[in-house]
Amino acid sequence: MDDPSEIARRTAAAMERADAAARGAGIRLVDVGPGTAAVALTVAEQHLNGHGICHGGYVFLLADAALAYASNSHGVSAVASGADIAFLRPGALGDELVATAVERVLAGRSGLYDVTVRAGDAVIAEFRGRTRQVPGLAAPG
């Protein structure tokens, strides 16, 4: 029987190679384990909106990437079926944003995940994602 942590690492490595969107945005995998993941993004000029703060779409993308790694960490393909985000404070140029996802419930093919996005000790956003395991979709890894 495969070690769950090894399955998570192998799956994450395959996802990292295939995820052009996250890579293009500058998102990096920090850590992954069964039902958990952390990803990071350093806010650069290209991430700023017209107010000079990190665009909410990038914050959402960062949280969604953490969700993807955590929900696929069991070696079964899963996709987001919905998500909600609360933006609590802005990310600034140069901030290192870290999104940490935690699996709350995995019931059958449905999952529920909470993701916190931080800049240091400051909480930037809280994200709740729902996932669905998808039979027939090529499993990462």
C-alpha positions as CSV (number, residue, x, y, z in Angstrom):
1,M,0.0,0.0,0.0
2,D,1.3,3.4,-1.0
3,D,2.1,6.0,1.7
4,P,-0.5,8.8,1.7
5,S,2.2,11.5,2.0
6,E,4.1,10.0,-1.0
7,I,0.9,9.9,-3.0
8,A,0.3,13.6,-2.2
9,R,3.9,14.5,-3.2
10,R,3.7,12.5,-6.5
11,T,0.4,14.0,-7.4
12,A,1.5,17.5,-6.6
13,A,4.6,17.1,-8.7
14,A,2.5,16.1,-11.7
15,M,0.1,19.0,-11.1
16,E,2.9,21.5,-10.9
17,R,4.3,20.4,-14.2
18,A,0.9,20.7,-15.9
19,D,-0.5,23.9,-14.3
20,A,0.5,26.6,-16.8
21,A,-1.9,29.1,-15.2
22,A,-0.5,28.9,-11.7
23,R,3.1,28.8,-13.0
24,G,2.5,31.8,-15.3
25,A,1.1,33.8,-12.3
26,G,4.2,33.0,-10.2
27,I,2.5,30.6,-7.8
28,R,4.9,28.1,-6.1
29,L,4.1,25.0,-4.2
30,V,5.4,25.2,-0.6
31,D,4.0,22.1,1.0
32,V,1.6,19.3,0.4
33,G,0.2,16.4,2.4
34,P,-2.9,14.2,2.5
35,G,-5.8,16.8,2.5
36,T,-3.5,19.8,2.9
37,A,-1.4,22.1,0.8
38,A,0.3,25.5,1.0
39,V,1.2,27.7,-2.0
40,A,2.9,31.1,-2.2
41,L,3.0,34.1,-4.5
42,T,5.2,37.2,-4.2
43,V,3.1,40.2,-5.2
44,A,4.8,41.8,-8.2
45,E,3.9,44.7,-10.5
46,Q,1.9,42.4,-12.8
47,H,-0.4,41.4,-9.9
48,L,-1.4,45.0,-9.0
49,N,-4.8,46.5,-9.9
50,G,-5.7,50.1,-10.5
51,H,-5.6,50.9,-6.8
52,G,-2.0,49.7,-6.5
53,I,-2.9,46.6,-4.5
54,C,-2.9,42.9,-5.3
55,H,-5.8,42.2,-7.7
56,G,-8.4,40.0,-6.1
57,G,-8.3,37.6,-9.0
58,Y,-4.8,36.7,-8.1
59,V,-5.7,36.2,-4.5
60,F,-8.5,33.9,-5.6
61,L,-6.2,32.1,-8.0
62,L,-3.7,31.5,-5.2
63,A,-6.4,30.1,-2.9
64,D,-7.8,28.0,-5.7
65,A,-4.3,26.5,-6.4
66,A,-4.0,25.5,-2.7
67,L,-7.5,23.9,-3.0
68,A,-6.4,22.0,-6.1
69,Y,-3.3,20.6,-4.5
70,A,-5.1,19.6,-1.3
71,S,-8.2,18.1,-3.0
72,N,-6.1,16.0,-5.4
73,S,-3.6,14.9,-2.8
74,H,-5.3,11.6,-2.3
75,G,-4.4,10.6,-5.9
76,V,-8.0,10.9,-7.2
77,S,-8.8,13.6,-9.7
78,A,-10.9,16.4,-8.2
79,V,-12.1,19.7,-9.6
80,A,-13.7,22.7,-7.9
81,S,-17.4,22.7,-7.9
82,G,-17.7,26.1,-6.3
83,A,-16.0,28.6,-4.0
84,D,-16.5,31.7,-1.9
85,I,-13.9,34.2,-0.8
86,A,-13.9,37.1,1.7
87,F,-11.2,39.7,1.0
88,L,-10.2,41.0,4.4
89,R,-7.2,43.3,3.7
90,P,-5.2,44.2,0.6
91,G,-1.9,42.6,-0.5
92,A,0.8,45.0,-1.2
93,L,3.7,45.1,-3.8
94,G,6.4,42.8,-2.4
95,D,4.2,40.9,0.0
96,E,4.7,37.1,0.2
97,L,1.2,35.7,0.1
98,V,0.8,32.2,1.4
99,A,-2.4,30.2,1.0
100,T,-2.9,27.2,3.2
101,A,-5.7,24.7,2.4
102,V,-7.1,22.2,4.9
103,E,-9.6,19.5,4.1
104,R,-12.6,19.8,6.3
105,V,-14.8,17.0,4.9
106,L,-14.4,14.4,2.3
107,A,-17.7,12.6,1.9
108,G,-18.0,10.2,-1.1
109,R,-16.9,12.2,-4.1
110,S,-17.5,15.6,-2.5
111,G,-15.0,17.6,-0.5
112,L,-15.0,20.8,1.5
113,Y,-11.9,22.8,2.1
114,D,-10.9,26.0,3.9
115,V,-8.1,28.1,2.7
116,T,-6.5,31.0,4.5
117,V,-4.4,33.5,2.6
118,R,-1.8,35.4,4.7
119,A,0.9,38.0,4.3
120,G,3.1,37.3,7.3
121,D,0.7,37.2,10.3
122,A,-2.0,39.3,8.5
123,V,-4.9,37.4,7.1
124,I,-5.6,38.7,3.6
125,A,-8.5,36.4,2.7
126,E,-10.6,33.4,3.7
127,F,-11.7,31.1,1.0
128,R,-14.1,28.1,1.2
129,G,-14.0,25.6,-1.7
130,R,-16.1,22.7,-2.7
131,T,-14.8,19.9,-4.9
132,R,-16.0,16.9,-6.7
133,Q,-13.9,13.8,-7.5
134,V,-14.4,13.2,-11.2
135,P,-14.1,9.6,-12.5
136,G,-12.8,9.3,-16.0
137,L,-10.7,12.5,-15.7
138,A,-7.0,11.6,-15.9
139,A,-5.7,11.4,-12.4
140,P,-2.7,13.7,-11.8
141,G,0.5,11.8,-11.2
